[in-house]
Amino acid sequence: MTPSGLPSDMRGGADGAGWSRPRHGGRRLRADALWLSLGLVVLAACGTQAHPVTFNADIGPLVRRECSGCHREGGIAPFALTTYDEVRTRGPGVRAMVESRRMPPWPADPTYRVFLGQHTLTSHEIALIGWWVESGMPEGEPRPLPPIAPPPRVQGLGEPDLVLEMPEPIRLPGDRQDHFFMAKLPFVIPADTTIRAIEFVPGNRALVHHMNGALITYSGAAKADPRHGAWYSEMREGSMEGAHSLHLENDDGTLAPITLSVANYLPGSNPVVLPDGIGGWRVTRKGVFLLNMIHYGPTATPQEDRSRVNIYFGDHPPTRPVSQFILGTLGIAPIVPPLVVPPDTVMTFRSQLEMPTAISIVNINPHMHLLGRSLLAFALTPAGDTIPLIRILHWDFRWQYFYTPPKIITVPARSVIHLEVVLDNTTANPNNPFSPPREVKEQGGSMRTTDEMIQLIISGFPYRPGDESISLEATPQSTAPGGH
């Protein structure tokens, strides 16, 4: 696949004038805000006259459904929201977070494209919470609450068939520096099989920034013991120095088959689960799950991490292997202009890619660092139709999902995929890593959080007639976000 130039009538200046935009308007948020305000007025009238909004009748079931999966004892959130007292104590804060739509965390705009596992509240539900706080947060008549939502994990596949855990913690100094490691988690299973899904579970969620996973398989007697050698090595970013100590090659020194990007983790990401027979990987009885790179963010105090990997087997060999391509950093379509953001500047960057053949998309993963403000991706077909891919109006570095649509998204041949992002390198950006702001740029694909990246990672396979009817909705999905 190769990037194509913009037609002359779509070339714009620095302000982006002339670029094609999706046919969806940009006034939905104003409409939502209007309806939210009206909803509060109507609910106020209803609450004082007909049906008072109470925790037991209204708020408790809502919180149990959308919040308690993370906000629970031992959950990934910093405090619990499972009982009346817990929610009442934090009521005004809960109201502020849901009205700003920072919680539940779901960056993708649901009015632009719907994805599986979506965690959003309707304007009516947000208004309920607002009126409940305004009216003094009454508990209401006793009644049983629904069960607490299950914790984040792959649902519907049962317990993992294979669990691979770091044999000992990786220890990190409190030197305020990024650290990168390569680590192997070897396995020996009774027979060759198919892996359907892989779930990376960080041991230290506050410190693990990202992980790129790969599978190495050993045929027959090519490898006597995959556990031979060191199990991890700290890497200098962009260097493979130290990888030889892991002894990943066959015993005769030849390279063993490796499949990249079988599992990837970013803050907030959930494992991708596709229908049995679509995607997945065939593995031999001896192999290694390779943490091809695990990145730990800076910390001022010594810490440690002991992450694990849950592997789920499938019943059918993959007939439609999934592959990925990237727009932007480290990808096959460049960023225009080059990714350099001067201090005290808000800039727009774009990337585009013409598809030589029709594709079927099963997953979309946008990625930026701390300067991200917004992101828009869509495909423009040769007929001039717009295929919405994803829109994120308010980028949040802490929540970066792998988005799976309810049905496969099909994109015709010669369509152009457009990516447009806005980066904010001003003091108005609360996530800016520098104060005062300083120049931030792409550093050869550097994954340090203080550098910047722009990526749109698309997973799919060549289109076949009928793909547009294949539902992904019946596949198990994580039930709650898994971010910081």
C-alpha positions in Angstrom: 0.0 0.0 0.0 1.4 3.4 -0.9 0.2 6.9 0.1 -1.2 9.0 -2.7 -1.2 12.7 -3.2 -4.2 14.9 -2.7 -6.1 16.0 -5.7 -5.5 19.6 -6.5 -9.0 20.6 -5.2 -8.3 19.1 -1.8 -5.0 20.6 -1.1 -5.1 23.2 1.7 -2.8 25.6 3.4 -1.7 25.6 6.9 -5.2 26.1 8.1 -6.4 23.0 6.2 -8.7 25.0 3.9 -10.0 22.8 1.0 -9.7 19.5 2.8 -12.6 17.1 2.4 -14.6 16.7 5.5 -17.1 14.0 6.5 -20.6 14.8 5.7 -21.6 14.7 9.3 -22.2 18.1 10.9 -20.4 19.4 13.9 -23.5 20.8 15.8 -24.4 17.6 17.7 -22.7 18.7 20.8 -24.6 21.9 21.0 -27.8 20.0 20.5 -26.8 17.5 23.2 -26.1 20.4 25.6 -29.5 21.9 24.9 -31.3 18.7 25.5 -29.3 18.1 28.7 -30.3 21.5 30.0 -33.9 20.9 29.1 -33.7 17.4 30.6 -32.6 18.9 34.0 -35.6 21.3 33.9 -38.0 18.5 33.1 -36.5 16.2 35.7 -36.7 19.0 38.3 -40.4 19.3 37.6 -40.9 15.5 37.7 -38.7 15.1 40.8 -40.7 17.6 42.9 -44.1 16.5 41.7 -44.2 12.9 40.5 -41.1 10.7 40.9 -38.3 11.9 43.2 -34.9 10.7 41.9 -33.4 8.4 44.5 -30.3 6.3 44.8 -32.1 3.0 45.3 -34.5 3.5 42.4 -32.4 5.4 39.9 -28.8 6.2 40.6 -27.7 2.9 42.2 -28.6 0.7 39.2 -26.9 3.2 36.9 -23.7 3.3 38.9 -23.6 -0.5 39.3 -23.9 -0.9 35.6 -21.5 1.7 34.3 -19.1 2.5 37.2 -18.7 -0.2 39.7 -16.8 -2.6 37.4 -13.8 -0.4 37.9 -14.8 1.5 41.1 -14.9 -1.4 43.5 -12.7 -2.9 46.2 -9.6 -4.2 44.5 -10.6 -2.6 41.2 -8.4 -0.4 38.9 -10.1 2.8 40.1 -8.7 4.7 43.1 -12.0 4.5 45.1 -15.1 2.4 45.3 -18.6 3.4 44.0 -20.8 0.4 45.0 -22.9 1.5 47.9 -25.1 4.5 48.7 -22.6 5.9 51.2 -19.7 5.6 48.8 -21.6 7.4 46.0 -23.1 10.1 48.2 -19.7 11.0 49.6 -18.5 11.7 46.1 -21.8 12.8 44.6 -20.8 16.3 43.4 -17.5 14.9 41.9 -19.4 12.2 40.2 -21.8 14.7 38.7 -19.0 16.9 37.5 -17.2 13.9 35.8 -20.3 12.6 34.0 -21.5 16.1 32.9 -18.0 16.7 31.4 -18.2 13.2 29.9 -14.9 12.3 31.3 -16.6 9.4 33.0 -17.4 6.7 32.1 -14.2 6.8 30.0 -15.1 6.4 26.4 -13.2 8.8 24.1 -14.8 7.8 20.8 -17.8 10.0 19.8 -20.8 7.6 19.8 -22.7 10.0 17.4 -20.0 9.4 14.8 -19.4 5.6 15.0 -20.7 3.0 17.5 -18.3 0.4 18.8 -18.7 -2.7 20.9 -18.2 -2.5 24.6 -19.2 1.2 24.5 -19.4 2.8 27.9 -21.5 6.0 27.7 -24.3 7.7 29.5 -27.3 9.2 27.8 -28.2 12.8 28.3 -31.2 11.7 30.3 -29.0 9.5 32.6 -26.6 12.4 33.1 -29.5 14.7 34.0 -30.8 12.1 36.5 -27.4 12.3 38.3 -27.5 16.1 38.3 -31.0 16.3 39.7 -30.2 13.7 42.4 -27.2 15.8 43.6 -29.2 19.0 43.5 -32.0 17.4 45.5 -29.7 16.4 48.4 -28.8 12.9 47.2 -31.7 11.0 48.9 -31.3 7.3 49.4 -35.0 6.3 48.8 -37.0 3.3 49.8 -35.0 0.2 50.3 -34.8 -2.1 47.3 -32.3 -4.7 46.0 -29.6 -3.2 43.7 -28.4 -5.2 40.6 -25.1 -7.1 41.0 -21.9 -5.1 40.6 -20.6 -5.2 37.1 -17.8 -7.8 36.7 -14.2 -6.5 36.7 -12.4 -5.8 33.4 -11.6 -9.1 31.7 -12.5 -11.0 28.6 -16.1 -12.2 29.1 -17.7 -15.2 27.4 -14.6 -17.3 26.9 -14.5 -18.7 30.5 -11.2 -19.0 32.4 -8.0 -18.6 30.3 -6.6 -21.9 28.9 -3.0 -20.8 29.6 -1.7 -18.2 32.1 1.9 -16.9 31.6 3.3 -14.8 34.4 6.6 -13.1 34.8 8.6 -15.5 37.0 9.8 -12.6 39.2 9.1 -8.8 39.3 10.9 -6.3 37.0 12.3 -3.7 39.4 12.5 -0.1 38.3 14.5 2.7 39.9 12.9 5.9 40.9 15.0 7.9 38.4 12.2 9.7 36.6 13.3 8.1 33.3 11.4 5.9 30.8 12.6 2.2 30.8 12.1 -0.4 28.0 12.4 -4.1 28.4 12.2 -7.2 26.2 11.0 -10.3 28.1 10.0 -13.8 27.2 7.3 -16.0 28.7 7.9 -19.5 27.5 5.3 -22.3 27.3 5.1 -26.0 26.6 1.6 -27.3 25.9 0.3 -30.9 25.2 -0.3 -30.4 21.5 -0.4 -27.8 18.6 -3.4 -25.6 18.9 -5.1 -22.3 17.9 -4.9 -19.2 20.0 -8.1 -17.1 19.7 -7.4 -14.3 22.1 -4.6 -12.9 24.2 -5.1 -10.6 27.2 -2.1 -8.7 28.7 -2.8 -7.9 32.3 -0.3 -5.2 33.7 0.8 -5.8 37.2 1.5 -2.1 37.8 -1.2 -0.2 35.9 0.1 3.2 36.9 3.6 2.4 35.5 3.0 0.2 32.4 2.7 2.6 29.5 2.5 0.1 26.6 3.4 -3.4 25.5 3.8 -4.9 22.1 3.5 -8.7 22.0 4.7 -11.4 19.6 4.5 -15.2 19.3 7.5 -17.4 18.6 6.9 -21.0 17.7 9.4 -23.9 17.7 8.9 -26.8 15.3 9.6 -30.4 16.4 13.0 -30.8 18.0 14.2 -27.4 16.9 14.2 -26.1 20.5 14.8 -28.5 23.4 13.8 -26.0 26.1 12.3 -22.6 25.3 13.1 -21.6 28.9 16.8 -21.6 28.2 18.5 -18.2 28.6 17.6 -15.0 30.4 13.9 -14.2 30.6 14.3 -10.4 30.3 16.7 -7.7 29.2 16.5 -4.0 29.5 16.8 -2.3 26.1 18.0 1.0 24.8 15.0 2.3 22.9 15.4 1.5 19.2 18.2 -1.0 19.9 18.1 -4.8 19.9 21.2 -4.9 22.1 20.7 -7.5 24.8 18.1 -9.5 23.0 20.7 -12.3 22.3 20.7 -13.1 26.1 17.1 -14.4 25.8 18.2 -17.2 23.4 15.1 -16.9 21.2 16.6 -18.6 18.2 16.4 -22.4 17.5 19.1 -24.5 19.1 21.1 -24.6 15.8 21.2 -20.8 15.7 18.5 -20.4 12.9 15.7 -18.0 13.4 12.4 -19.4 14.7 9.1 -18.2 13.2 7.7 -15.1 14.8 4.3 -13.4 14.5 4.3 -9.7 15.5 1.5 -7.7 17.1 -0.5 -10.6 18.4 -1.4 -8.5 21.5 -0.8 -4.9 22.3 -1.5 -2.9 25.4 -2.0 0.8 25.9 -3.6 2.7 28.8 -7.3 1.8 28.8 -7.1 -0.8 26.1 -9.1 -4.0 26.1 -8.1 -7.3 24.4 -9.5 -7.8 20.9 -11.7 -10.8 20.5 -12.9 -11.8 17.0 -15.2 -14.7 15.9 -13.5 -18.1 16.1 -11.9 -18.7 12.8 -11.3 -15.0 12.1 -8.0 -13.8 13.3 -6.2 -16.0 15.8 -2.9 -17.8 15.5 -1.8 -21.4 15.0 0.9 -22.4 17.5 3.1 -25.4 18.1 3.4 -27.1 21.5 6.6 -25.2 22.3 6.8 -21.5 22.1 7.3 -18.1 23.6 5.1 -15.1 24.2 7.5 -12.3 23.7 7.0 -9.0 25.3 8.7 -7.5 22.2 8.8 -4.2 24.1 7.3 -3.3 27.4 7.6 0.4 28.3 7.5 1.7 31.8 6.9 5.4 32.3 8.9 7.7 34.6 8.6 7.3 38.4 10.2 9.2 41.2 10.1 6.2 43.6 11.4 2.6 43.1 8.7 0.4 41.9 8.2 -3.1 40.5 5.9 -4.9 38.0 4.8 -8.5 37.6 2.5 -8.6 34.6 0.9 -11.7 33.2 -0.7 -12.9 29.9 -4.0 -14.8 29.7 -4.3 -17.0 26.6 -7.6 -18.4 25.3 -7.6 -21.3 22.8 -10.0 -21.5 19.8 -11.7 -24.5 18.3 -11.1 -23.6 14.6 -7.9 -22.7 12.8 -7.8 -19.1 11.5 -9.1 -18.9 8.0 -8.9 -15.1 7.8 -5.6 -14.0 9.4 -5.8 -10.3 10.5 -3.0 -7.9 9.6 -2.3 -4.3 10.5 -1.2 -1.1 8.8 -0.4 2.3 10.3 -1.0 5.8 9.2 1.4 8.2 10.8 4.5 7.5 13.0 6.3 4.4 11.9 3.6 3.8 9.3 3.2 3.7 5.6 1.6 7.1 5.3 3.5 10.2 6.4 2.4 13.0 8.7 1.9 16.4 7.0 3.5 18.7 8.1 6.3 16.9 9.9 5.5 16.3 13.5 7.1 19.3 15.2 5.0 21.4 17.6 6.6 24.7 18.7 5.8 26.0 22.2 2.6 27.9 22.7 1.2 26.5 19.5 -1.9 24.6 18.6 -1.4 22.7 15.3 -3.3 20.4 12.9 -1.6 17.4 11.3 -2.9 15.1 8.6 -2.1 11.8 7.0 -3.8 10.0 4.2 -3.5 6.6 2.4 -5.1 5.4 -0.8 -6.2 1.7 -0.6 -5.1 -0.2 -3.7 -7.6 -3.0 -2.9 -10.8 -3.2 -1.0 -10.4 -4.0 2.7 -12.5 -5.2 5.6 -11.7 -3.5 8.9 -12.3 -5.3 12.2 -10.5 -3.0 14.6 -9.2 0.6 14.9 -6.6 1.9 17.4 -5.8 5.7 17.5 -2.6 6.6 19.4 -1.1 9.9 20.5 0.8 11.1 23.6 0.2 14.0 25.9 -0.3 16.9 23.4 -3.3 15.3 21.7 -6.5 17.3 21.7 -8.8 15.7 19.0 -8.7 13.1 16.3 -10.8 12.4 13.2 -10.5 9.5 10.7 -12.7 8.7 7.8 -12.5 7.1 4.3 -13.6 8.9 1.2 -14.7 6.5 -1.5 -14.1 7.0 -5.3 -17.8 7.8 -5.5 -17.4 10.7 -3.0 -19.1 8.9 -0.1 -17.8 9.3 3.4 -17.2 6.2 5.6 -16.9 7.3 9.2 -14.1 5.5 11.0 -13.6 7.3 14.4 -13.9 10.7 15.9 -12.4 11.7 19.3 -13.5 15.2 20.3 -11.5 15.2 23.6 -8.3 13.1 23.5 -7.4 11.5 26.8 -4.0 9.9 27.0 -5.1 7.6 29.9 -7.8 5.9 27.8 -6.7 4.4 24.5 -8.9 1.6 23.2 -8.7 -0.9 20.4 -12.2 -0.2 18.9 -14.2 -3.0 17.4 -17.3 -2.2 15.3 -20.5 -4.2 15.6 -20.0 -5.3 12.0 -17.0 -5.4 9.7 -16.4 -2.0 8.1 -15.7 -2.5 4.4 -13.8 0.1 2.4 -13.8 0.0 -1.4 -10.6 -0.1 -3.5 -9.1 3.4 -4.4 -10.8 4.9 -1.3 -8.6 7.4 0.6 -8.3 7.1 4.4 -7.9 10.5 6.0 -6.5 11.1 9.4 -6.6 14.6 11.0 -5.4 15.4 14.6 -5.0 18.5 16.6 -2.1 18.9 19.1 -2.0 21.4 21.8 1.4 22.6 23.1 0.1 25.5 25.2 -0.4 26.0 28.9 -4.1 25.5 28.3 -3.3 21.8 27.9 -3.3 20.3 31.4 -1.5 17.2 30.2 1.4 19.2 28.7 4.6 17.5 30.0 6.5 20.8 30.1 6.0 24.0 32.0 6.6 26.3 30.4 5.9 24.6 27.1 8.9 23.7 24.9 9.2 22.3 21.4 7.9 18.7 21.2 8.4 16.5 18.1 8.5 13.1 16.8 11.9 11.5 17.6 12.4 8.7 15.1 9.4 6.8 16.5 10.4 7.4 20.1 7.9 6.0 22.5 8.8 8.2 25.4 5.7 10.0 26.7 7.4 13.4 26.6 8.0 13.0 22.8 5.0 12.8 20.5 3.5 10.3 18.1 0.5 10.2 15.8 -0.8 6.8 14.7 -4.0 5.3 13.3 -3.6 1.5 13.5 -6.1 -0.4 11.4 -6.6 -4.2 11.6 -8.3 -6.2 8.9 -7.9 -8.4 5.9 -8.6 -8.2 2.1 -12.3 -7.8 1.4 -14.5 -10.7 0.3 -18.1 -10.4 -0.9 -20.4 -10.7 2.2 -17.9 -9.3 4.7 -20.2 -6.3 5.2 -22.7 -8.7 6.7 -20.3 -10.4 9.2 -21.3 -9.4 12.7 -18.6 -9.0 15.4 -21.3 -8.2 18.0 -21.6 -11.8 19.2 -18.0 -12.0 20.1 -17.0 -11.7 23.8 -15.7 -8.3 24.8 -14.2 -6.8 27.9 -16.9 -5.6 30.2 -15.1 -2.5 31.5 -12.2 -0.3 30.6 -8.8 -1.3 31.8 -6.9 2.0 32.0 -5.3 3.9 34.8 
